[in-house]
Amino acid sequence: MTRKGVREKIKRGPRISTHKREKPQIGVFICHCGTKIASVIDVEELTNYARTLPNVTYATHTNYPCSRQGQDEITNAIREHKLDRVIVAGCSPRLYEQTFQRCVSRAELNPWLFEMANIREFSSYCHRDKPKAATEKAKDIVKMAVAKARLLEPLEPVELPMTKKVMVIGGGIAGINAALDLADMGFKVYMVEKTETIGGYMALLDKTFPTLDCSICIEGPKMVDVGRHPNIEIISYADVLKVNGYIGNFKVRIRKNPRYVIAANCTGCGECKDACPIEYPNYADMNLGVRKAISVPFEQAVPLIYSINRDYCIECFKCVDACGAREAINFDQKPEEIEVNVGAIILAIGYDMYNPEDSKWTGYGKFDNVFTALEFERLILAAGPTAGKVIRASDGQKPHSVAFLQCIGSRDINRYEYCSSFCCMYTLKHAVMLKEKYKDAIEVHVFFNDMRSNFKGYEEFYNRAQKSGVKFIRVKLENRRITEDPQTKNLTVYGETEDGKTVSAEAEMVVLANAAIPASTTNNLSKMLGIHVGKDGFFTECQPKIRPTDTDVPGIFLAGACQGLKDIPYSVAQGSAAAAQAASVVGREKWVVEPLVAEVNGDLCSGCGICESACSYRAINVENVEGKKLAKVTEGLCRGCGICSSACPMDAITIPNYSDKQIVAQIGAVMERSEKQ
C-alpha cells in the first residue's frame, strides 16, 4: 500500500468528532474595516466572486463584522441559510479569530468550522497603490480559504487538570503586589526571590517621585504582609533550576541556598550580628557601607532571617555563643533542592543597573567623586551608610556643587538603544531634594538631552525643580566628557549644545543616571520557560496592546520592569493585572486547550527523534513503547505550530485542520485561478 493509502486509513483521535462534509454550505463575510479594506479592495466585486465559488451558498460584505451588529448578522445568517462553514475575510486571525469562533458557537456551530482570510494585511495594506491588483489578490486569498473550509472538521477541545497554586518569581514591588492579590483571593502562592530579602530596588530608595514619599514606608508594610500572609510562602535566597510541565501543571525545581542559619530557629534578634567582629561591603548600600559577616542586608528585611557570608566569616563562633540555646546557626548547612507544583507562573524579576565603568569618558571607577544614581540614593537615605549625609568619597566633605548627567548607557546605539524610562524623574528627585535641603548653599546642574516627564504629576515636578534653582543644561549625547583636578578632586563636566557650542560646569560631585538593563537571570529563565526575549533584552509579551501581561506560553505571565522598564505605580498596576490573569487560570477546575494538537500515527512513526529536536515548545519526546521508539506529544505544551509535521520524514504527524490534503487544496485553488488568468 502506498503512503497515501496508509494515511487515508489513519484513524483520527477522540478530539475530532464525525461530521459529514460531502456538500458543506459555506458562508463568506467580507469586511470593509471602515476604509482600511474597502478603500483599496473592491468589496462588491470580491463578494460577487465569492458567490461563484464551489459550496458557497451565502456571501455578503459588511462594515464591521467584529462589532456586535456584525456578529449578530453572522449568527442570523448561519441559522437562516443553514451554514455549516463560515469564512470572514478581514484582518489578522491573531486579533479576531477567537472573537469569531465564539460568534459561530453562539449559532451552535462548532468553532473549528470557522476560517479567517486575512485580506487586510496581506492585500489592502501592502498594495494600497494598486487597488485592481489588490482586489485580484484578495480573490485568491478568499478562494484558498474556501478550498480549506470545505475540508474543515469539527474538533473538541482538550481539557487539562488544574493545580490551584501560583508561583511568583521575583520579590520586588510588582511581585509583592501580584502575590498579595492572589493570596487575598484564596490561592496558595510561592514567592521565589534570589536575594536574602524581598523588596527589590524600591526597598533601597529614600523617596519616591513625584510626591517625595518615604519609599520603605510605603513598601515596608506590604513586605510584612507578604511575610505574614497564611497563603504566601517566601522561598528567598533561592534559584529556579528547572521548569517542566504546562499550564495547570508546572513542576518547578528550586535550589534553596544555604544561609548557615536555620530559618525555623532564627528569631531575627540580631545578637549574633552584635557579637560578630568581621565586616564586609554591603551590596544593599551599593558597597558604600558595610555589614557584619552574619547579618541581614537592611533592618526591614523580610524574611528577617540572618545569613553568614562564608567568604568573610573567620569561624570564631562568637555568633554561636551569642545565639545560645536557640541553636539557629549551622555551619554544615547544605543547598537544598525542592520541587513545587503550580498552575501558573508570574515572572517579576525586575532589572539590573548598568555599570558605567564601561563608559570611560564618565570617569566612573577612576575619579573618586563620580557616583551612580543608586549610590547617591544610599548616601541621601537616612538609614544609609552615611546616615543621610551627602559626602564626597575623596575627603568625606559635603559638596557645594553637584552635576547630574543623564542617559549614561541608555539611548546609546553602542550599548542600550532604549530610554530607561525613569532616569529623568529620579534625577529630578535628587536635584529637588538637594536644593530644598541646602538651598543656596549648593549649586545643582543637570546635563540633559530631553526631559521625559510624561506621566501624572511629572511635568509639575519638573517645574518644581526649575523653581527651586536647579540649572538645566541641554547638550547632545555625543562628545560629553568629565575631567578631574588631581589636587582638589573637583570635576568639570563638558558638553556640546545643539548649535555646536561647548558648555561646561565645575562640580565637586557628579552623579550618573546610568541605564537600567535586563536582569542577569533573564536569558536563563527565558530558555527554561520557553518564552521570548526582545532585542532590548527584556521578556516579550504576547500582544503589546491587548495582552501586555501574557507570554506566548499559556499560564506564564509578566509583571513589572522585566517586561519593559516602568516606574513604581505602573509596576504595581501590572502586578495586579498579572495576578488577575493568573487567577483566571487557577480559578478553574480544568483548563481548556485549543484542539490544534499534533497527532502521531504509531504505524508510521520510526522514532527517529527529528520532531523532538525541531519542537521549540518541548512538546514532543521519543519514548519506548512496548519495545518500539515512538514520538509522544504532551497536549498541554503543543501549540499546533506544525513544525514537527513538516519535519517528519515519515509523514507520521498531522495537525487537525491543517492536514496535507487541506494545504494542497489551498495551493490547488490559487494555482487553478492563476492558470485561468
C-alpha positions as CSV (number, residue, x, y, z in Angstrom):
1,M,0.0,0.0,0.0
2,T,1.3,3.5,-0.8
3,R,1.9,6.1,1.9
4,K,-1.1,8.0,0.6
5,G,-3.2,4.9,1.0
6,V,-1.9,4.3,4.5
7,R,-2.6,7.9,5.5
8,E,-6.2,7.7,4.3
9,K,-6.6,4.7,6.7
10,I,-5.4,6.7,9.7
11,K,-7.9,6.8,12.5
12,R,-8.5,10.2,13.9
13,G,-8.1,10.8,17.7
14,P,-11.0,11.4,20.0
15,R,-10.7,15.2,19.7
16,I,-12.2,15.1,16.2
17,S,-15.9,14.4,16.0
18,T,-17.6,12.9,13.0
19,H,-19.2,15.3,10.6
20,K,-20.5,14.8,7.0
21,R,-18.8,17.2,4.7
22,E,-19.7,15.9,1.3
23,K,-21.7,19.1,0.5
24,P,-20.8,21.8,3.0
25,Q,-22.7,25.0,2.9
26,I,-20.2,27.9,3.2
27,G,-20.9,31.5,4.2
28,V,-18.4,34.2,3.3
29,F,-18.5,37.6,5.1
30,I,-16.2,40.3,3.7
31,C,-15.2,43.1,6.0
32,H,-14.8,46.8,4.9
33,C,-12.9,47.6,8.1
34,G,-14.1,51.2,7.7
35,T,-12.0,52.3,4.8
36,K,-8.9,50.2,5.6
37,I,-10.0,47.5,3.2
38,A,-12.9,49.0,1.2
39,S,-10.8,52.0,0.1
40,V,-8.4,49.7,-1.7
41,I,-10.3,46.4,-2.5
42,D,-13.5,46.4,-4.4
43,V,-15.6,44.6,-1.8
44,E,-18.6,44.4,-4.1
45,E,-16.6,42.7,-6.8
46,L,-15.0,40.4,-4.2
47,T,-18.4,39.4,-2.8
48,N,-19.8,38.6,-6.2
49,Y,-16.7,36.5,-6.9
50,A,-17.1,34.6,-3.6
51,R,-20.6,33.7,-4.6
52,T,-19.3,31.8,-7.7
53,L,-17.0,29.5,-5.6
54,P,-18.0,25.9,-5.0
55,N,-20.1,25.3,-1.9
56,V,-20.6,29.0,-1.2
57,T,-24.3,29.3,-0.6
58,Y,-24.2,32.8,1.0
59,A,-21.8,35.8,0.6
60,T,-22.1,39.4,1.7
61,H,-20.0,42.3,2.7
62,T,-20.3,44.4,5.8
63,N,-18.6,47.3,7.5
64,Y,-17.5,45.8,10.8
65,P,-18.3,42.1,11.2
66,C,-16.4,42.1,14.5
67,S,-18.9,44.6,16.0
68,R,-22.0,43.4,17.9
69,Q,-24.2,44.2,15.0
70,G,-21.9,42.4,12.6
71,Q,-21.7,39.3,14.8
72,D,-25.5,39.2,15.0
73,E,-25.6,39.3,11.2
74,I,-23.3,36.3,11.1
75,T,-25.2,34.2,13.6
76,N,-28.5,35.0,11.9
77,A,-27.1,34.0,8.5
78,I,-25.9,30.7,9.9
79,R,-29.3,29.8,11.2
80,E,-31.3,31.2,8.2
81,H,-29.1,29.7,5.5
82,K,-28.1,26.6,7.4
83,L,-24.4,27.3,7.0
84,D,-22.0,24.7,8.3
85,R,-18.8,26.5,7.4
86,V,-18.1,30.3,7.9
87,I,-15.3,32.5,6.5
88,V,-14.7,36.0,7.5
89,A,-12.4,37.9,5.1
90,G,-10.9,40.8,7.0
91,C,-7.9,41.3,9.2
92,S,-5.4,39.1,11.1
93,P,-6.7,36.0,12.8
94,R,-4.3,36.8,15.6
95,L,-6.6,39.6,16.6
96,Y,-10.1,38.3,15.9
97,E,-10.1,34.6,15.3
98,Q,-11.3,33.8,18.8
99,T,-13.9,36.5,18.6
100,F,-15.5,35.0,15.5
101,Q,-15.1,31.4,16.9
102,R,-17.2,32.5,19.9
103,C,-19.6,34.2,17.5
104,V,-20.3,31.0,15.4
105,S,-20.5,29.0,18.7
106,R,-23.5,31.1,19.7
107,A,-25.2,29.9,16.5
108,E,-24.5,26.3,17.7
109,L,-21.8,25.8,15.0
110,N,-18.5,24.1,16.0
111,P,-15.9,26.9,16.3
112,W,-13.4,25.0,14.4
113,L,-15.6,25.1,11.3
114,F,-14.6,28.8,11.1
115,E,-11.8,30.1,8.8
116,M,-10.4,33.6,8.6
117,A,-8.9,35.1,5.4
118,N,-6.6,38.0,6.0
119,I,-7.2,40.4,3.2
120,R,-6.2,43.5,5.1
121,E,-2.5,42.9,6.0
122,F,-1.9,40.6,3.0
123,S,-3.7,42.6,0.4
124,S,-5.1,46.1,1.1
125,Y,-2.3,47.2,3.4
126,C,0.6,46.1,1.1
127,H,-1.0,47.1,-2.2
128,R,-2.5,50.5,-1.4
129,D,-1.3,52.0,-4.7
130,K,-2.6,49.0,-6.8
131,P,-6.3,48.6,-6.0
132,K,-7.0,46.4,-9.0
133,A,-4.1,44.0,-8.2
134,A,-5.1,44.1,-4.5
135,T,-8.7,43.0,-5.4
136,E,-7.3,40.1,-7.5
137,K,-5.1,39.0,-4.7
138,A,-8.0,39.2,-2.3
139,K,-9.9,36.8,-4.6
140,D,-7.0,34.4,-4.4
141,I,-7.0,34.6,-0.6
142,V,-10.8,34.0,-0.4
143,K,-10.7,31.1,-2.8
144,M,-7.9,29.5,-0.8
145,A,-10.0,29.9,2.4
146,V,-13.0,28.3,0.7
147,A,-10.9,25.4,-0.5
148,K,-9.7,24.8,3.0
149,A,-13.1,25.4,4.6
150,R,-14.6,22.6,2.5
151,L,-12.3,20.1,4.3
152,L,-12.6,21.5,7.9
153,E,-13.8,19.1,10.5
154,P,-15.4,19.9,13.9
155,L,-12.9,19.5,16.8
156,E,-13.4,19.1,20.5
157,P,-11.2,21.0,23.0
158,V,-8.6,19.3,25.2
159,E,-9.2,19.5,29.0
160,L,-6.2,19.7,31.4
161,P,-6.2,19.3,35.2
162,M,-5.6,22.4,37.2
163,T,-3.2,22.9,40.2
164,K,-4.7,25.8,42.2
165,K,-1.4,27.3,43.2
166,V,0.8,30.1,41.7
167,M,4.5,30.8,41.7
168,V,5.7,34.4,41.6
169,I,9.4,34.6,40.6
170,G,10.9,37.8,41.9
171,G,10.1,39.7,45.1
172,G,10.1,43.4,44.0
173,I,7.1,45.7,44.3
174,A,5.4,44.1,41.2
175,G,5.9,40.6,42.5
176,I,4.8,41.6,46.0
177,N,1.6,43.2,44.7
178,A,0.8,40.1,42.5
179,A,1.4,37.7,45.4
180,L,-0.8,39.7,47.8
181,D,-3.6,40.0,45.3
182,L,-3.6,36.2,44.6
183,A,-3.3,35.3,48.3
184,D,-6.2,37.6,49.2
185,M,-8.3,35.7,46.6
186,G,-7.5,32.5,48.5
187,F,-4.8,31.0,46.3
188,K,-1.6,29.4,47.6
189,V,1.4,31.5,46.4
190,Y,5.1,30.6,46.3
191,M,7.3,33.7,46.1
192,V,10.8,32.8,44.9
193,E,13.5,35.5,45.4
194,K,17.2,35.1,44.6
195,T,18.4,37.5,47.3
196,E,18.1,37.3,51.0
197,T,15.1,39.5,51.2
198,I,12.1,40.6,49.2
199,G,11.6,44.3,48.3
200,G,13.7,44.8,45.2
201,Y,15.1,48.2,44.4
202,M,12.2,50.1,45.9
203,A,13.4,48.9,49.4
204,L,16.7,50.7,48.8
205,L,15.3,54.1,47.8
206,D,14.9,57.1,50.1
207,K,12.0,58.9,48.5
208,T,9.7,58.2,45.5
209,F,8.9,60.8,42.8
210,P,6.9,63.0,42.2
211,T,5.4,63.1,45.8
212,L,8.7,62.5,47.7
213,D,7.0,60.0,50.0
214,C,9.3,57.7,52.0
215,S,9.8,54.6,49.9
216,I,10.3,51.9,52.5
217,C,7.4,53.5,54.5
218,I,5.1,52.6,51.5
219,E,6.7,49.2,50.7
220,G,7.7,48.0,54.2
221,P,4.1,47.2,55.3
222,K,3.4,45.3,52.1
223,M,6.6,43.3,52.6
224,V,5.5,42.4,56.2
225,D,2.0,41.5,54.8
226,V,3.7,39.1,52.4
227,G,5.8,37.6,55.2
228,R,2.7,37.1,57.4
229,H,0.1,36.0,54.9
230,P,-1.0,32.5,55.5
231,N,-1.4,31.8,51.8
232,I,2.1,33.0,50.8
233,E,5.3,31.0,51.3
234,I,8.5,33.0,50.7
235,I,11.4,31.0,49.3
236,S,14.2,33.5,49.5
237,Y,17.9,33.2,48.8
238,A,17.0,30.6,46.2
239,D,17.4,29.9,42.5
240,V,15.0,28.4,40.0
241,L,16.8,25.4,38.4
242,K,14.3,23.8,36.1
243,V,10.7,24.2,34.9
244,N,8.7,21.4,33.3
245,G,5.1,20.9,32.5
246,Y,2.4,23.2,31.1
247,I,-0.5,25.4,32.1
248,G,-2.3,24.0,35.1
249,N,0.6,21.6,35.9
250,F,4.0,23.3,36.1
251,K,6.7,21.5,38.0
252,V,9.4,23.9,39.3
253,R,12.7,22.8,40.7
254,I,14.2,25.2,43.2
255,R,17.6,25.3,45.0
256,K,17.5,26.9,48.4
257,N,21.0,28.2,49.0
258,P,22.5,27.7,52.5
259,R,22.3,30.7,54.9
260,Y,24.2,28.7,57.6
261,V,21.3,29.8,59.8
262,I,18.3,27.6,60.4
263,A,15.3,29.6,59.3
264,A,12.9,28.0,61.7
265,N,15.1,28.7,64.7
266,C,16.2,32.3,63.8
267,T,14.2,35.0,65.7
268,G,15.9,37.9,64.0
269,C,17.0,39.3,67.3
270,G,20.4,40.4,65.9
271,E,22.5,39.3,68.9
272,C,24.7,37.2,66.6
273,K,25.4,40.3,64.5
274,D,26.4,42.4,67.5
275,A,28.9,39.7,68.5
276,C,30.4,39.3,65.1
277,P,33.8,41.1,64.7
278,I,34.0,41.0,60.9
279,E,32.6,43.5,58.4
280,Y,32.4,43.4,54.6
281,P,30.9,45.6,51.8
282,N,27.1,45.6,51.8
283,Y,25.5,45.2,48.4
284,A,22.3,46.9,49.7
285,D,24.4,50.0,50.2
286,M,26.0,49.7,46.8
287,N,29.2,48.7,48.7
288,L,29.5,52.2,50.1
289,G,28.6,50.8,53.6
290,V,29.4,47.6,55.4
291,R,27.6,44.8,57.1
292,K,28.7,42.0,59.5
293,A,29.7,38.6,58.3
294,I,26.4,37.4,59.9
295,S,23.6,39.9,59.2
296,V,20.7,41.0,57.1
297,P,21.1,43.5,54.2
298,F,18.9,46.1,55.9
299,E,16.8,46.2,59.1
300,Q,13.4,45.9,57.4
301,A,14.4,42.7,55.6
302,V,11.6,40.1,55.0
303,P,12.0,37.3,55.9
304,L,14.1,38.6,58.9
305,I,16.5,35.6,58.8
306,Y,20.2,36.2,59.2
307,S,22.8,34.8,56.8
308,I,26.5,34.1,57.2
309,N,28.9,35.0,54.3
310,R,31.4,32.2,54.4
311,D,33.8,34.2,52.2
312,Y,34.4,36.6,55.1
313,C,33.5,34.5,58.2
314,I,36.6,33.6,60.2
315,E,34.6,30.9,62.2
316,C,35.3,32.5,65.5
317,F,32.0,31.1,66.7
318,K,31.1,34.2,68.6
319,C,27.8,34.2,66.8
320,V,27.1,30.6,68.0
321,D,27.8,31.7,71.6
322,A,25.5,34.7,71.3
323,C,22.7,32.6,69.8
324,G,22.7,30.4,72.9
325,A,20.1,27.8,73.4
326,R,18.2,28.6,70.1
327,E,20.8,26.7,68.1
328,A,20.0,28.6,64.9
329,I,23.5,28.5,63.4
330,N,24.6,25.5,61.4
331,F,27.9,25.8,59.6
332,D,27.3,22.4,57.9
333,Q,24.1,23.5,56.1
334,K,24.0,22.4,52.5
335,P,22.0,23.6,49.5
336,E,18.5,22.0,49.4
337,E,16.5,21.2,46.3
338,I,12.7,21.2,46.4
339,E,10.0,20.7,43.7
340,V,6.8,22.7,43.7
341,N,3.7,22.1,41.6
342,V,1.8,25.2,40.4
343,G,-0.9,26.0,37.9
344,A,0.5,29.4,36.7
345,I,3.8,31.4,37.0
346,I,4.3,35.1,37.2
347,L,7.7,36.5,36.2
348,A,8.6,39.7,38.1
349,I,12.4,39.6,38.2
350,G,12.8,43.3,37.7
351,Y,16.0,44.7,36.2
352,D,19.7,45.4,36.9
353,M,21.7,48.6,36.6
354,Y,24.4,49.2,34.0
355,N,27.9,49.5,35.3
356,P,29.3,52.8,33.8
357,E,32.9,51.8,34.1
358,D,32.4,50.6,30.6
359,S,31.9,54.3,29.6
360,K,35.4,55.5,30.1
361,W,34.6,59.2,29.5
362,T,32.5,59.3,32.7
363,G,35.5,58.6,34.9
364,Y,33.4,56.2,37.0
365,G,35.7,53.8,38.9
366,K,38.6,56.2,38.2
367,F,37.5,59.5,39.7
368,D,36.6,59.3,43.4
369,N,33.7,61.7,43.3
370,V,31.7,60.2,40.4
371,F,28.8,58.2,41.7
372,T,25.9,56.3,40.1
373,A,22.3,57.4,40.9
374,L,21.7,54.4,43.2
375,E,24.9,55.1,45.1
376,F,23.8,58.7,45.6
377,E,20.4,57.3,46.7
378,R,22.0,55.4,49.5
379,L,24.0,58.4,50.5
380,I,21.0,60.7,50.8
381,L,19.0,58.0,52.7
382,A,18.8,58.5,56.5
383,A,19.2,54.7,57.0
384,G,22.1,54.6,54.6
385,P,25.8,54.2,55.3
386,T,26.3,58.0,56.0
387,A,23.0,58.5,57.9
388,G,21.7,60.7,55.1
389,K,24.8,63.0,54.8
390,V,25.8,63.6,51.2
391,I,29.6,63.5,51.2
392,R,32.4,63.2,48.8
393,A,34.4,59.9,48.6
394,S,37.7,61.8,48.3
395,D,37.6,63.8,51.6
396,G,34.3,63.0,53.3
397,Q,33.1,66.6,53.0
398,K,29.7,67.9,51.8
399,P,29.9,69.0,48.2
400,H,28.9,72.6,47.4
401,S,28.1,71.8,43.8
402,V,26.7,68.7,42.2
403,A,26.3,67.9,38.5
404,F,23.8,65.2,37.2
405,L,24.3,63.6,33.8
406,Q,21.5,61.9,32.0
407,C,21.4,58.9,29.6
408,I,24.6,57.1,30.7
409,G,24.4,53.9,28.7
410,S,20.8,54.3,27.6
411,R,19.8,55.9,24.3
412,D,23.2,54.7,23.1
413,I,23.4,52.7,19.9
414,N,26.7,51.1,21.1
415,R,25.1,49.9,24.4
416,Y,21.4,50.2,25.1
417,E,19.3,51.9,22.5
418,Y,16.2,52.3,24.6
419,C,15.2,55.0,27.1
420,S,15.4,53.7,30.6
421,S,12.1,55.3,31.4
422,F,12.5,56.6,35.0
423,C,16.0,58.2,34.9
424,C,14.8,61.8,34.2
425,M,12.5,61.6,37.2
426,Y,14.9,60.2,39.7
427,T,17.4,62.8,38.7
428,L,14.8,65.5,39.3
429,K,14.0,63.9,42.6
430,H,17.7,64.0,43.7
431,A,18.1,67.6,42.4
432,V,15.0,68.8,44.2
433,M,15.9,67.1,47.5
434,L,19.4,68.7,47.4
435,K,18.1,72.2,46.6
436,E,15.3,72.2,49.1
437,K,17.6,70.8,51.8
438,Y,20.6,73.0,51.3
439,K,19.1,75.9,49.2
440,D,21.7,78.4,48.1
441,A,24.5,76.5,49.9
442,I,24.6,74.1,47.0
443,E,24.6,74.5,43.2
444,V,23.0,71.9,41.1
445,H,23.4,71.4,37.4
446,V,21.5,68.8,35.2
447,F,23.1,68.0,31.9
448,F,20.3,66.5,29.7
449,N,19.2,66.0,26.1
450,D,15.5,65.5,26.6
451,M,13.5,65.7,29.8
452,R,10.9,63.0,29.6
453,S,8.2,63.8,32.2
454,N,5.1,62.3,30.6
455,F,3.0,60.8,33.4
456,K,0.8,62.1,36.2
457,G,2.4,64.8,38.3
458,Y,5.8,64.6,36.4
459,E,5.7,67.9,34.5
460,E,4.7,69.7,37.7
461,F,7.7,68.1,39.4
462,Y,9.9,69.3,36.6
463,N,8.6,72.8,37.1
464,R,9.3,72.4,40.9
465,A,12.9,71.6,40.1
466,Q,13.3,74.7,38.0
467,K,11.7,77.0,40.6
468,S,14.0,75.5,43.3
469,G,17.0,76.8,41.4
470,V,18.3,73.7,39.6
471,K,20.1,74.7,36.4
472,F,19.4,72.7,33.3
473,I,21.9,72.5,30.5
474,R,20.8,70.9,27.3
475,V,23.5,69.1,25.4
476,K,23.9,66.4,22.8
477,L,24.5,62.9,24.0
478,E,27.7,62.7,22.0
479,N,31.1,64.3,22.9
480,R,30.4,64.6,26.6
481,R,33.3,64.2,29.0
482,I,34.4,64.6,32.6
483,T,37.8,65.7,33.8
484,E,39.3,65.8,37.3
485,D,41.6,68.2,39.1
486,P,44.1,65.9,40.7
487,Q,44.7,68.3,43.5
488,T,41.2,69.2,44.7
489,K,39.5,66.1,43.2
490,N,36.9,68.5,41.7
491,L,35.3,67.6,38.4
492,T,34.5,69.6,35.3
493,V,31.7,68.4,33.0
494,Y,31.8,69.3,29.3
495,G,29.0,69.1,26.8
496,E,28.1,70.4,23.3
497,T,24.9,72.2,22.6
498,E,22.7,71.6,19.5
499,D,24.3,74.6,17.8
500,G,27.8,73.2,18.4
501,K,28.9,75.4,21.3
502,T,30.9,73.9,24.2
503,V,29.4,74.3,27.6
504,S,30.9,73.3,30.9
505,A,30.3,73.3,34.7
506,E,32.6,72.6,37.6
507,A,31.2,70.3,40.3
508,E,32.5,68.8,43.5
509,M,30.4,65.7,42.8
510,V,29.0,64.1,39.7
511,V,26.0,61.7,39.7
512,L,25.4,59.5,36.6
513,A,21.9,58.4,35.6
514,N,23.1,55.0,34.4
515,A,20.8,52.8,32.3
516,A,18.5,50.1,33.7
517,I,19.2,46.9,32.0
518,P,17.7,43.4,31.8
519,A,18.1,41.3,34.9
520,S,21.1,38.8,34.8
521,T,18.7,35.8,35.1
522,T,16.6,36.9,32.1
523,N,18.2,34.7,29.4
524,N,18.4,31.7,31.7
525,L,14.7,31.9,32.6
526,S,13.8,32.6,29.0
527,K,15.3,29.2,27.9
528,M,14.0,27.4,31.0
529,L,10.4,28.6,30.4
530,G,10.4,28.7,26.6
531,I,9.4,32.4,26.4
532,H,10.9,35.0,24.2
533,V,13.2,37.9,24.8
534,G,13.1,41.0,22.6
535,K,16.0,42.8,21.0
536,D,16.2,45.1,24.1
537,G,16.8,42.0,26.3
538,F,13.5,42.2,28.2
539,F,10.8,39.5,28.1
540,T,8.4,39.8,25.2
541,E,4.7,40.0,25.9
542,C,2.2,38.1,23.7
543,Q,0.5,41.2,22.3
544,P,1.6,44.7,23.4
545,K,-1.7,46.4,23.1
546,I,-4.3,44.0,24.4
547,R,-2.3,41.2,26.2
548,P,0.6,43.1,27.8
549,T,1.0,40.6,30.7
550,D,0.7,37.4,28.7
551,T,3.6,35.5,27.2
552,D,3.4,33.1,24.3
553,V,3.4,30.2,26.8
554,P,0.0,29.8,28.3
555,G,0.0,30.1,32.1
556,I,3.1,32.3,32.3
557,F,2.6,36.0,32.9
558,L,4.8,39.1,33.2
559,A,4.8,41.8,35.8
560,G,6.9,44.9,36.3
561,A,10.2,46.0,34.7
562,C,11.2,42.6,33.4
563,Q,8.7,43.1,30.6
564,G,9.8,46.7,29.9
565,L,11.1,49.4,32.2
566,K,8.5,51.3,34.1
567,D,8.2,53.2,37.4
568,I,6.6,52.0,40.7
569,P,2.9,52.9,40.1
570,Y,2.9,51.1,36.7
571,S,4.8,48.1,38.1
572,V,2.2,47.8,40.8
573,A,-0.6,48.1,38.3
574,Q,0.9,45.4,36.1
575,G,1.5,43.2,39.2
576,S,-2.3,43.3,39.8
577,A,-3.0,42.7,36.2
578,A,-0.8,39.6,36.1
579,A,-2.4,38.4,39.3
580,A,-5.9,38.7,37.7
581,Q,-4.7,36.8,34.7
582,A,-3.2,34.1,36.8
583,A,-6.4,33.9,38.9
584,S,-8.4,33.4,35.8
585,V,-6.3,30.3,35.1
586,V,-6.0,28.7,38.5
587,G,-9.6,29.6,39.4
588,R,-10.9,27.0,37.0
589,E,-11.4,23.3,37.7
590,K,-9.9,22.4,34.3
591,W,-8.1,24.3,31.6
592,V,-9.4,24.0,28.1
593,V,-6.7,23.9,25.4
594,E,-7.4,24.5,21.7
595,P,-7.6,21.2,19.9
596,L,-4.8,22.1,17.4
597,V,-2.5,19.5,19.0
598,A,-0.1,17.3,16.9
599,E,-1.2,13.7,16.4
600,V,1.3,10.9,15.9
601,N,0.5,7.8,13.8
602,G,2.3,5.0,15.6
603,D,2.1,2.8,12.5
604,L,4.2,5.3,10.5
605,C,6.5,6.7,13.3
606,S,10.1,5.4,13.2
607,G,11.2,7.1,16.4
608,C,13.9,9.0,14.7
609,G,13.6,12.0,17.0
610,I,13.7,14.7,14.3
611,C,10.4,16.0,15.6
612,E,11.7,16.2,19.1
613,S,14.7,18.3,18.1
614,A,12.5,20.5,15.8
615,C,9.9,21.4,18.5
616,S,10.7,24.7,20.2
617,Y,8.0,24.1,22.8
618,R,9.5,20.8,24.1
619,A,6.1,19.2,23.4
620,I,7.4,16.0,21.8
621,N,9.5,13.3,23.3
622,V,10.6,10.0,21.9
623,E,9.8,7.2,24.3
624,N,10.0,3.4,24.4
625,V,6.5,2.0,24.0
626,E,6.4,-1.8,24.2
627,G,9.9,-2.1,22.8
628,K,9.4,0.4,20.0
629,K,10.5,4.0,19.9
630,L,7.6,6.4,19.3
631,A,7.1,10.1,19.4
632,K,4.7,11.2,22.1
633,V,3.0,14.6,22.2
634,T,2.3,16.4,25.5
635,E,-1.0,18.1,24.9
636,G,-0.5,20.9,27.4
637,L,2.7,22.0,25.7
638,C,1.8,21.6,22.0
639,R,1.0,24.9,20.3
640,G,-0.1,23.5,17.0
641,C,2.6,25.3,15.0
642,G,3.1,22.3,12.7
643,I,6.9,22.4,12.6
644,C,7.0,18.7,13.7
645,S,4.6,17.7,10.9
646,S,6.7,19.4,8.2
647,A,10.0,18.0,9.7
648,C,8.8,14.4,10.0
649,P,10.4,12.3,7.2
650,M,7.8,9.5,7.6
651,D,4.8,11.8,7.3
652,A,3.6,10.4,10.7
653,I,2.5,13.7,12.3
654,T,-0.6,15.6,11.5
655,I,-2.2,18.8,12.9
656,P,-6.0,18.8,13.0
657,N,-7.5,21.1,10.3
658,Y,-4.0,21.7,8.9
659,S,-3.7,18.4,7.0
660,D,-1.7,17.9,3.9
661,K,-4.9,17.5,2.0
662,Q,-6.2,20.9,3.1
663,I,-2.9,22.7,2.4
664,V,-2.7,21.1,-1.1
665,A,-6.4,22.1,-1.7
666,Q,-5.4,25.7,-0.9
667,I,-2.4,25.6,-3.3
668,G,-4.5,23.9,-5.9
669,A,-7.1,26.7,-5.7
670,V,-4.7,29.5,-6.2
671,M,-2.9,27.6,-9.0
672,E,-6.2,26.9,-10.8
673,R,-7.1,30.6,-10.7
674,S,-3.6,31.5,-11.9
675,E,-3.8,29.1,-14.9
676,K,-7.2,30.5,-15.9
677,Q,-5.8,34.0,-15.9
